[in-house]
């Protein structure tokens, strides 16, 4: 479903078409909440990176490159064409960039603030970056695979939020339960990229 269809469904459940802004906020919040429930394979985004020059260390200002950035999944070396796939960099926390001898580890990357730091054994200029992204919840360009594949997860969660806003605790509880069941279906159906 698109944003307009989701909104109409929430209005039908809440019987409050007068709560336009609140309903939109609830849908946007519900969408983000569901996507951020886990690291779903459908939220993976992959792109090629071309650094200005070769180097042993590189930096990626990820918010400039990918505005909907959520979390780093991998960085892999490649060539100028993107067809020669090299090794993956080990993703570390900043505290682990030194080895047992207090020397810099190589073939590693880590996130520090809004920058991905990369340290390679050999000079690199090209890489493939994979990351999890958030859905587009803006009104003009709303886009969510959950809205397409599991719309009632969003609808029931948004309806429960609207009921909470207006103080209807009975309906809030009922739709929270329904939203929880739908969320469980989203998780079960989308953790692995193939059914088993």
FENMOJO-V570695 format. One record per run of one state. SS is the DSSP state (alpha for helix, beta for strand, coil for the rest). FROM is the first residue (numbers start at 1). TO is the last residue. If there is no record, write none. Layout:
BEGIN
((SS FROM TO) (SS FROM TO))
END
This chain:
BEGIN
((coil 1 2) (alpha 3 14) (coil 15 19) (alpha 20 35) (coil 36 40) (alpha 41 43) (beta 44 61) (alpha 62 65) (coil 66 68) (beta 69 77) (coil 78 87) (beta 88 88) (coil 89 89) (beta 90 91) (coil 92 93) (alpha 94 96) (coil 97 97) (beta 98 98) (coil 99 103) (beta 104 104) (coil 105 107) (beta 108 112) (coil 113 114) (beta 115 133) (coil 134 135) (beta 136 136) (coil 137 142) (beta 143 143) (coil 144 144) (alpha 145 149) (coil 150 150) (alpha 151 165) (coil 166 168) (alpha 169 190) (coil 191 196))
END
